[in-house]
Amino acid sequence: MIELLVKAGVAYLLGSVVASLFIGRLRGVDVREHGSGNAGATNALRTLGTKVALLVLLIDLLKGWIATAVIARWTVPPEIAAAPELSAWCVPVCALAVMLGHVYPLWYGFRGGKGMATLLGAVLGINARLVLPMIVAWLITVILTGFVGLGSMVATLALAVSMALGHAGAPLLTFGILAVLLLAFTHRANIARMRAGTESRARRLWLFGTRRGAA
């Protein structure tokens, strides 16, 4: 149990390093005060430009990957090592912790991003093959609807379904389900805007964008 707590704590602190907020402050800008108010790569693109947005995306992906591919697999002293029946939980616990760090960052008043890029990085560290159904689901959803937020939620659902169909163990399947719930929660404002018909669409990806007006 101590191993799980230590690794989860380190993963959470890593997740709390929110690239868009760190880089934005270096430039005297808090991205949460502009655009959508989200501390993710998409709003960094609107607020700080393409180069910064790509850097933010890379860092968010990298910290998710580090959490599951490095931190979760650290060898710890025997006296704090988890029991064999708990060791399988290290990867999913670190994955969830790094996402929570990004969403509720300790260093930035617990106001961070929505966690999608960090989730994607964590999945890369778990099993890179699981990323493919996420990307396909995201692309299909955004092309058909134009809603990026909806694409993120559907992609996370595709991850959970892939884990279930792939007979993933209880730890990973539990993480997949919790990721779906967390992404739905962090996108609750997007859900409300979609229901109200005021959510903006990604016109460059939306298949019907030239034939219908944006909602």
C-alpha positions as CSV (number, residue, x, y, z in Angstrom):
1,M,0.0,0.0,0.0
2,I,2.9,2.4,0.8
3,E,4.3,1.9,-2.7
4,L,0.9,2.8,-4.3
5,L,0.7,6.0,-2.2
6,V,4.2,7.1,-2.9
7,K,4.0,6.5,-6.6
8,A,0.5,8.1,-6.8
9,G,1.9,11.1,-4.9
10,V,4.8,11.5,-7.3
11,A,2.5,11.1,-10.3
12,Y,0.1,13.7,-9.0
13,L,2.9,16.2,-8.4
14,L,4.1,15.6,-11.9
15,G,0.6,16.1,-13.3
16,S,0.4,19.4,-11.4
17,V,3.1,20.8,-13.6
18,V,0.7,22.3,-16.2
19,A,2.7,23.4,-19.2
20,S,0.2,26.0,-20.5
21,L,0.1,27.8,-17.1
22,F,3.9,27.6,-16.6
23,I,4.8,28.9,-20.0
24,G,1.9,31.5,-19.9
25,R,3.2,33.0,-16.7
26,L,6.6,33.3,-18.2
27,R,4.9,35.5,-20.8
28,G,2.7,37.3,-18.3
29,V,-0.4,35.5,-19.4
30,D,-2.8,33.2,-17.5
31,V,-4.5,31.2,-20.2
32,R,-7.4,30.6,-17.8
33,E,-8.3,34.2,-18.1
34,H,-8.6,34.0,-21.9
35,G,-10.4,32.0,-24.6
36,S,-12.3,29.0,-23.2
37,G,-10.6,29.4,-19.8
38,N,-9.1,25.9,-20.1
39,A,-5.5,25.3,-19.3
40,G,-4.9,22.9,-22.2
41,A,-3.2,22.8,-25.6
42,T,-6.3,24.0,-27.5
43,N,-6.7,27.1,-25.4
44,A,-2.9,27.6,-25.5
45,L,-3.3,27.6,-29.3
46,R,-5.9,30.4,-29.1
47,T,-4.0,32.4,-26.5
48,L,-0.3,31.8,-27.0
49,G,0.1,30.6,-30.6
50,T,0.9,27.4,-32.5
51,K,4.5,26.8,-31.3
52,V,3.5,27.1,-27.6
53,A,0.5,24.9,-28.1
54,L,2.6,22.2,-29.7
55,L,5.0,22.4,-26.8
56,V,2.2,22.3,-24.3
57,L,0.7,19.2,-26.0
58,L,4.1,17.5,-26.0
59,I,4.6,18.2,-22.3
60,D,1.1,17.0,-21.3
61,L,1.6,13.8,-23.3
62,L,5.1,13.3,-21.9
63,K,4.0,13.6,-18.2
64,G,1.3,11.1,-18.7
65,W,3.7,8.7,-20.3
66,I,6.3,9.2,-17.5
67,A,3.6,8.4,-14.9
68,T,2.7,5.0,-16.4
69,A,5.9,3.9,-18.1
70,V,8.4,5.2,-15.5
71,I,7.0,6.1,-12.1
72,A,4.6,3.2,-11.9
73,R,7.4,0.7,-12.8
74,W,10.0,2.0,-10.4
75,T,11.6,-0.6,-8.2
76,V,11.1,0.3,-4.6
77,P,12.7,-1.1,-1.4
78,P,11.1,-4.4,-0.3
79,E,9.9,-2.8,3.0
80,I,7.5,-0.5,1.1
81,A,6.7,-2.7,-1.9
82,A,3.1,-3.5,-2.5
83,A,1.8,-6.9,-2.0
84,P,1.6,-9.0,-5.2
85,E,-2.2,-8.7,-5.3
86,L,-1.8,-4.9,-5.3
87,S,1.2,-4.4,-7.6
88,A,-1.0,-4.6,-10.7
89,W,-2.7,-1.4,-9.5
90,C,0.5,0.7,-9.7
91,V,0.0,1.6,-13.4
92,P,-3.7,2.5,-13.3
93,V,-3.3,4.4,-10.0
94,C,-0.4,6.5,-11.4
95,A,-2.4,7.1,-14.6
96,L,-5.3,8.4,-12.6
97,A,-3.1,10.4,-10.3
98,V,-1.3,12.2,-13.1
99,M,-4.6,13.1,-14.7
100,L,-5.9,14.5,-11.4
101,G,-2.7,16.5,-11.0
102,H,-3.4,18.1,-14.4
103,V,-7.0,18.8,-13.6
104,Y,-6.4,19.9,-10.0
105,P,-2.8,21.1,-10.0
106,L,-1.3,21.8,-6.6
107,W,0.9,24.5,-7.9
108,Y,-1.9,26.5,-9.6
109,G,-4.8,26.7,-7.2
110,F,-6.3,23.4,-8.2
111,R,-7.5,24.9,-11.5
112,G,-6.0,23.1,-14.4
113,G,-7.0,21.5,-17.7
114,K,-9.4,18.8,-18.8
115,G,-6.9,15.9,-18.9
116,M,-7.3,14.5,-22.4
117,A,-3.7,14.9,-23.6
118,T,-2.4,13.6,-20.2
119,L,-4.7,10.6,-20.5
120,L,-3.4,10.0,-24.0
121,G,0.2,10.0,-22.8
122,A,-0.7,7.7,-19.9
123,V,-2.3,5.3,-22.3
124,L,0.9,5.4,-24.5
125,G,2.8,4.2,-21.4
126,I,0.3,1.5,-20.7
127,N,-0.1,0.0,-24.2
128,A,0.4,2.1,-27.3
129,R,-2.0,-0.1,-29.2
130,L,-4.9,1.3,-27.1
131,V,-4.3,4.7,-28.6
132,L,-5.5,3.7,-32.1
133,P,-9.2,3.2,-31.2
134,M,-9.1,6.5,-29.2
135,I,-7.8,8.4,-32.2
136,V,-10.2,6.8,-34.6
137,A,-13.2,7.5,-32.3
138,W,-12.0,11.1,-31.8
139,L,-11.6,11.7,-35.5
140,I,-15.0,10.2,-36.5
141,T,-16.8,12.2,-33.8
142,V,-15.2,15.5,-34.6
143,I,-15.6,15.0,-38.4
144,L,-19.3,14.1,-38.0
145,T,-20.2,16.7,-35.3
146,G,-17.5,19.3,-35.2
147,F,-17.4,19.1,-31.4
148,V,-13.8,18.6,-30.1
149,G,-15.0,18.1,-26.5
150,L,-17.4,15.4,-27.5
151,G,-14.6,13.8,-29.5
152,S,-12.5,13.6,-26.3
153,M,-15.3,12.0,-24.3
154,V,-16.1,9.4,-27.0
155,A,-12.4,8.6,-27.4
156,T,-12.2,7.9,-23.7
157,L,-15.3,5.7,-23.9
158,A,-13.6,3.9,-26.8
159,L,-10.6,3.3,-24.5
160,A,-12.8,1.7,-21.8
161,V,-14.6,-0.5,-24.4
162,S,-11.3,-1.6,-25.9
163,M,-10.0,-2.6,-22.5
164,A,-13.2,-4.5,-21.8
165,L,-13.1,-6.3,-25.2
166,G,-9.4,-7.0,-24.7
167,H,-10.1,-8.7,-21.4
168,A,-8.0,-6.2,-19.5
169,G,-7.7,-7.0,-15.8
170,A,-9.7,-5.4,-13.1
171,P,-7.1,-2.6,-12.4
172,L,-7.0,-1.3,-16.0
173,L,-10.7,-1.7,-16.6
174,T,-11.4,0.2,-13.4
175,F,-9.1,3.0,-14.7
176,G,-10.8,3.0,-18.0
177,I,-14.2,3.5,-16.4
178,L,-12.9,6.2,-14.0
179,A,-11.3,8.0,-17.0
180,V,-14.6,8.1,-18.8
181,L,-16.3,9.6,-15.7
182,L,-13.5,12.1,-15.1
183,L,-13.5,13.3,-18.7
184,A,-17.2,13.6,-18.7
185,F,-16.9,15.7,-15.5
186,T,-14.2,18.0,-16.8
187,H,-16.2,18.5,-20.0
188,R,-19.4,19.3,-18.2
189,A,-19.4,22.9,-19.5
190,N,-19.1,21.6,-23.0
191,I,-22.0,19.2,-22.4
192,A,-24.1,22.1,-21.2
193,R,-23.2,24.3,-24.2
194,M,-24.0,21.4,-26.6
195,R,-27.4,21.0,-25.0
196,A,-28.0,24.7,-25.3
197,G,-26.8,24.8,-28.9
198,T,-24.0,27.3,-28.2
199,E,-20.9,25.0,-28.4
200,S,-18.4,26.0,-31.1
201,R,-17.4,23.6,-33.8
202,A,-14.0,22.8,-35.3
203,R,-14.8,23.9,-38.8
204,R,-11.6,22.6,-40.4
205,L,-12.4,19.1,-39.3
206,W,-16.2,19.2,-39.4
207,L,-17.4,17.4,-42.5
208,F,-20.6,19.4,-42.8
209,G,-19.0,22.8,-41.8
210,T,-19.4,24.3,-45.2
211,R,-23.1,23.3,-45.5
212,R,-24.4,24.2,-42.1
213,G,-23.8,27.1,-39.7
214,A,-22.0,26.7,-36.4
215,A,-24.0,26.1,-33.4
